[in-house]
């Protein structure tokens, strides 16, 4: 059995043991594609899944506006709430960092390994949600700017 399969299998087991369905499902799908020798599908995922994930997350964030769950009054009220203003600043900082992370991931594949392992540990052992890798990469990019 090759090393890639063993690593994905370990991730699957971590997902199951930690009861993290997202991690387990992702690992199961990738493992199935690998074992079925669907290399083109894996290459396609490698190139496009990140973009899809960002699109789906963004749709999830803006859907409450379309459903009426969040109204223009809610937006107006939020701009007068100190917690919401802090959230606005945090949201802006996060997407800026994520943008820097996207650039770093595409230009520094060696950093991807650390980010992936850190994300898996965060998801499997600390009940985290796997939306942090881009932000983590952004944080690394900012730190690297100061250390050069």
C-alpha positions, 0 to 999 in steps of 0.5 A: 500500500502506498504512503498516500493511501496510508496517510488518507486512511489515517486521516479517515480513522482520525475523523471517525474516532474524533466523530468529525463527519466532515473530515471522515467524509472528505477522507473517505471520498478521496480514498475511494477515488484513489483506490478506484484509480480515478487519477483525473478526478483527483487532479480535478479536485486538487485544482478546483475543490478549494474554489468550490469550497470558497464559493459554497461557503460564501453562498452559505454566508449570504443565503440568510439575506435571500431567505429574509433571515437577515434584513436591512434593519439587522444590518443597520442595527449591527452597525450600532453594536460594538460587538458587530463592529468588532466582528466586521473588523475581524471578518475583514481581517480574516478574508484579507489573511485568507487571500494572502493564504491562497497566494502562499499555498499556490506558491509554497507547496512545502507550507501546505503540509504543515497547514494540512497537518495542523488543520487535521489536528485541529479538526480531529482533536479540538472539534475545529471546523476545517475552514482555517487553512487559508487563514492559517496560510495568510498568517504564515504569509504575514509572519514570513514578511516580517522575518525576511 
